[in-house]
Amino acid sequence: MKNAIMIALMAAVTFAFVGCKKEESLGDKMNKAVKSAEKSADAAAKDANKAAGDLQKKLDGALKK
């Protein structure tokens, strides 16, 4: 009887820590990929704008000389 209670207790504790894992559907994975791509595109656009601004400053400085 003690063994059955110990096994049930261990199973309950294990389930509490591990829990049920929800499987991701294809749509969830696609949404994550799209969001990641949007973030990457935004970061690339910011970098490009900064690089263009820096280049313009260098060009203005060279033309003043």
C-alpha positions, 0 to 999 in steps of 0.5 A: 500500500505504501508503494502505491501511495509513493508511486502516485505521489511521485507521479503527481509531483512529476506531472506538476513540474512537467505538465502537459505540453501543448503541441504547436500547430503548423499555423503557430509555427508559421506565425512565429516565423513571420514575426521573426522575419518582420523583426529581422526586416525592421532591424535591417531597415534601421541599420540601412538608414543609419548607414545611409545617414553616416554615408551622407555625413561623410559625403557632406564633410568631403564636399566641404573640404 
